[in-house]
Amino acid sequence: MKNPIEPKILPGFMELLPKDQIVFNQIKNTIQNVYEAFGYLPLDTPVIEYANVLLAKAGGETEKQIYRFTKGENDLALRFDLTVPLARYVASHRNELIFPFKRYQIGKVFRGERPQHGRYREFYQCDIDVIGQETLSLAYDAEMPLIIYQIFQKLGFGKFTIHLNNRKILNGFFESLNLEGQITDILRIIDKLDKIGSNAVIEELQKIGIAQKQIETIIGFITTKGTNAEILTKLKDMAISNNLFNLGIEELTTVLNYLESANIVEEYYHIDLTIARGLDYYTGTVYETIIDDHRDLGSVCSGGRYENLTSYYSNETLPGVGISIGLTRLFAKLKEVNLLPNFKNNLTECLLIPLDAAQIPYATQTANALRDANISTDIYYQDKKIAQKIKFADRSGIPYVILIGEDEQNTGTLTIKDMLNSTQETVDIQKCIKIIKGE
């Protein structure tokens, strides 16, 4: 006898049982429905791209993590995010697209990093971006929190807060401290404040040579508290004569004014000067979304404004703004803390059980009638005892069972069993449909 191969998957890849996959899909569909409700168009780019295209602006850790291989003479790679493929797509099709171009994409990306708790090598991202030509209204920056608000209200994970900032404010502030050459390093450090705490941030700032007086000024600045209006007032009262800093305040004020006019309760969005989104990629508004009672989950939706999406593929200036939800990681974390939405985890509403093979044709006709009435219906064909068939429905979480025996076939009726209440009655097909639909 041969030794069977162990049926295992690689570390860092998610595989769900059907009941969890159903919930996962419903979360994904909720996100997609909100994206479409705001006018975003679907996009699906190839999983495999030319490596030189994907790596045009990459380097360091990204290049180390990419899945790269050759096929014939082609140097290929698996996409590691959805933004670079979007940039390539827009550069390729810019003469065919209508701007502002609003797109959403939900798909898997791949990163060959060391798998660890809450991090995956293959995972779904749910992205939206709106791309302009030469300019893009700040109203689109305000639209992102509106979309985040709609999604997380519908998913019902509990109270959440959308943290907003503007990179111009941060960059201008550091320029005013004569720290222009260290802005990138400083931003990467302060972006970790919520994870490592202020003492660790201070230590890291000291390690890169920031003077103690400057560190105190930085910590005081990024921990500014108050309402949105109070924080804006404090920023203006600093009277920093840096054009970038003051432009950032102006942009953030505009975005907040748009949000206020949209009638979102202010407790759902707040200025947070610690939000930097460590990448150099972002140039204006930045966002991070936190579930208030589960801050340990980290940001569940983030993004921001960037100056030129296609700078590596085109000379045309195409500014944009977007957000991303890492769905695989989010699902795993929510499941871990028992915070998944209360979606049904079974798709079948009704199971038809023919008591004998002779009733299968009648069962098939009945199933077709139920499906025509938009009732998801399954038929149990296996030759088992009736108790085993009922047990199958119970274990599968199917709410209604229809028993079809010789009497039902001869009289054109159905015996419908309510699995939750353990009741049953014999009815015609129309009454059966009304019972299942709760009419």
N, C-alpha and C positions, 0 to 999 in steps of 0.2 A: 504493500500500500504506500502510495507517495505521500510525502509530508505536505499538507496544505500551506499555501502562502498566507502569512498573517495579513488580514484585511485592514490595514491601518492607513492613515493619511499623514501627510507631512505636518510637523508642528507649525502653528501660525496660520492655519486654515480652518474656517468655520464650516461645520456640517450640522444641520438641525434635523430633529424629528419633525414629521409633518405638522403636528399641532403647534410647534414653535415657528415653523416656516410659514404657516398661515398667518400668524400674528405679525411676523416680520414683513410679509408681503402687504398686509393691511397698513402698517406704518409707512412703508414705501409708497403705497398708493395714495395715502393721505398727503404725503409730501408732494407727490406729483400733481395731485388735484389742485393743491393750493398754488403751485407754480403756474399751472395752466390757467387758473382763475385770474392771475395777474398778467396774462398775455404773453407768457414765455413759451417759446417754440421748442419742440423736441429735437435733440441732436444725438447721434450715435456715431462716434468715431471708432476706427479700428483699435483693437487691443494691441496689435503689433504695429510698430512704426519703425522707420529708419532710425538707427541709434543716433546719428549725427543731428537729426531733427529734434529728437527728444532731449538731447544733451546740449542743445545750443546755448542755453543759459545756466546749465547745471554745473556742478563741480563738488568737490569735497565729499560730504556724506551722501549726497544724492547719487553721485556717480558710483559710489561704493555699493549702494543699495539696489541699483537697477539690475533687473534680470536681462542679461545681454547674451546674444548667441549669433552664430552665423548659419546661413542656409545658402549653399552655393557660394556665390560671390557677395552676397548681401550681408551687411552688418546690421543686425536687427535688435530690437529691445521691446519689452513689455512696458506699456504706459505706467508711470508711477504716480500720476495725478491726472485730472481732467482739464487743467488749465493750459498746460503746454499743447495738448492736442487741439484745444479751442483756438489758441493763437495760430497754430499751423493752419487750421481750417479757415479761419477768418482771412488770413493772408492769402490763402489759395483761392477763396471764393468772394473776395471783397467786392469785385465788380458785379456779382450776382446778388449780393445781399442787400437788404433794405435797412438803413441805419436810422435811428438807433436799433441795433440788432439785439433782441432779447432771446436768450436761449437757456434751456435747462438740459442737463444730462445726468442720468442716473446709471451708474455702471461700476464694474469692478476695476480696481487698480492694483498694482503689484509692487511690493517693496521687499527686497531681500535683506531685511534687517533681522537682528536676533529676536526671535519671538519671546515675548514675556507677557505677564498678566495684563490683559486689556489692549495688547498690541498685536496686529496681525500682518502676515505677509500678503494676503489676498483679502481685500475688503471693498465694500460698496461705498462710493461717495455720491452724494446728491447735491449737485452744483447748479447755481444759476448765476448768470452774468448778463449785464447789459453793456453793449459796446457802442461808443459814439465815434463820429468822424471829427477830428480836431478838437471838439468840445463835447461835454456831457453835463447836462443840468444836475445840480446838487439835489434836485427833487428825487432823482434815482437813488441817491445815497439814503434819503429818508424812506424810500420804498422798501429797502432791505429790512429794516426793523418791523415794518408793517407785515411783511411776509413771514418773518420769524414769529411774530406775535400770533398770526393766524394759525401757523403750523402747530405751535406748542399749546395753544389753547385747545385745538381740536384733538391733540394727542392726550391731553389731560395728565401730564406728568406731575402736576402740582405747580406752585408759584415759581416763576422764573424771572430773571432780570437780564435785559440786554444791556451790556456795558459798552459804552461808546467813548471814543476818543478821536483825536485827529493827529496824524503823524507830523504835520507841519508845526503844531503847537510844541510837540516834544523836540523836534529837530531845531526849531527856532530858539527854544529855551536853552538847549545845550550849546548852540552857537553863541548865545549871550554870555555863557560861562567860559567862552574860548575853548570849547571841547570839540571843535568840528572834526578833528581827526579820529575821535574815539566814539562818535555817535553810535555806530553799528554795534560795537562791543557793549556800550552802556545800555542800549535798547534790549539787547539779548538778555542782559542781566536783570533789568527791572521787570521784564516780561515774566520772570520767574518768581516775582515777589509773593504771589498768592500761594505758590507751591513750597518755597523754601524759607519764607519769612524775612523780615527786615534785617535781622542780624547777619544772616547768610548773604543777603544782598550787599550789605555794607562791606563784608569781608571780600566779596568778589570785586567790588569797586576798588577797594584798596589794592588788590592784587594787580589790577591793570594801571595802577599809578595815579588814581584820582585823589586829589588833596582832601584832607579831612573837612575843611571848610566847604569845599564844593560838594562833598558827599552829604553833609548836613543840609545844604540847600536843595540838593536833588531829592533827598528823602522827604523833606518838608513839602516840596512841590508836588510830588506824585501822590502823597497821602492827603492832599487837600480834600476836606469833607464839606458836606452841605447839600442843599437841593441843587438841581441843575442850574437854576437862576443864580443861586448864591455862588456856585463854583465859577460860573461865567463872570460874575461881578468881581470875584477875587482875582481871576486871571487878568481882567482888564485893569484892575487897581494896581497890579504889579508894575504897570507902565514900562514894560520892556520895549525898548526901541529897536525891535528886530522885525523886519517886514514879514518874514516867514511865520513867526510866532503870531503876529496880529492877523495875518491872512487865515491861519488855522482857527483862531477864535471866531473870525467872521464866518468861516465855512461851518463850523460846529453850531454856531448860533442859528444859521439858516436852516440846517438840518433839523434842529430841535424845534424851530418855529413850524416847519412842515409837519413834524410829528404831533405837535400840540394841536394843529388844525385838523388832524386826522382823528382826534378824540380818543387816542389811546391813553389809558390811565397812566399817569407819570410813574407810578410805582413799578411799572414793567420795563422802564428804560432809565439809565442813569449814566452821567458822565463819570468815567473812571480813568484818571490820568496815569494809572499803572499799565493800562492796556497799550501794548506797543506792537503786537503781532511781529515778532522778531525779524521777519524777512525784510530785506531792503526793497522788495517788490512793492510794498504798499507806500503810498505817497500822500494820502489824505485821511478820510474817515476810516476808522477801523472798528470792528465789532467782536465781542465775545458774549456768548449766552450761557448763563449759569442757572441750574435748577437750585433754588435757594436752600432747600433742606438737604441737598446732596452735592455740596460744593466739591466734595472729593472726586466727583465724576469729571471735574474739569469742564472746559468749554464744550458744549454740545452742538454749537453752531457758531462759526466764526468767518471772518472775511474782511473785505475793505475795498478802498478805492486805489486804483493804480493808474499811472500816467500814460503808459503806452503798452498795450497788450502785445503787439506784434513787432517790437523793436528789433528782434533778432531775425525776422523774416521779411520785413518791409520797411521802407523809409517813410511810410504814411503814419501820421500820429493818430492812434486809436485808443483813447482813454476809456476806462471801464470801471465798473464796480460789481462786486459779486460776493456770494456767501457759499459756504459748503457745510454739509452735515455728514460726518463720518458714520454712516448707518450701522455698519457691522459692529464697530466698537461701542456705539451708543446702545444697540440692542443687547449686547453681552453685559454691559454695565447695568442696564435697567433690569435685566433678568436677575442679575446677581443680588440686587437690593430689593427685589420683588416690587418693581415699579412699572412693569409693563402695562400698557393700556388694557382696559377691560374689554378687549375685542373677543369675539367668539373664535374658538380654536378648531372649529370643524365647519366644513363648507357644505356638507350634505344635510339637507333638511328632512329628507324622507328616505326610508329604506323599504323597498318592496320585497316581501318574502313569499314566493310561490311555495305552497306546501308540498307540491309534487311537480315533476317535470312537465306534466300535462298542462299545468297552469302558466308555464313560461311565456307562451304567445300572448295570453291575456295580460300578464304582468308587463310585457314589453309595450303593448298598446297603451296601458295605463301610464307607464313611465313617460311615454311620448306626450300624452295629454298634460301631465304634470309639468314637464319641461317647457311645453308651449305656454304654460301659465307662469313661467319664470320661477319654478320651484326646482332646486337642484335635487336630483333623484338618482338613487342607486338601486340596483337589483342584486339580491343575494342568490347566486346560481348554485352554490355548492350543495351537495346532497348530505345534509346534516340533520340532526334532531332539531325540533323546533326550539328547544331550550337553548341550544348552542347558537342558533340563528339570532334569537332575541339577545343573547349575551354579547354577540358581535356588535349589535346596534348600541347596546348599553355602553360597552367599552369604547366605542367609537364616538360617543357623545351625540348620536343622532336623535333628535327630539321626537320624531314620529316614525312608527312602523306600520306598514299596511300589509295585512295578512290576506293572502289570496288562496282559497281552497276551491274545492269543487262547487260548493254552494254559491260562493261569490261569482265564480265564472258563469254558472248557469243563470244567475239572476242579474248579472251586470252590476253588481255592487262591490263595495270594498269594506273590509273591517280595519278601521284605523285605530291604532293604539298610541295614546299619549304617554311617552316614556317617563316624563317628569311626574305626572299625577297618577300613573298606573291605572288609567281608565281607557275604555275602548267602546266603540259603537260601530254599527254597520250602516253605511251611507252610500249615496251615489257619488259619482266623480265630482260634480259641482259642489256638493256639500263638503266633500273631502278637501277640495282646494280652499274653500273658505275657512275651514278649521285650521289648516296649515298656515294660512296667511293671517289668521287671527281676526277674521272679519265677522 
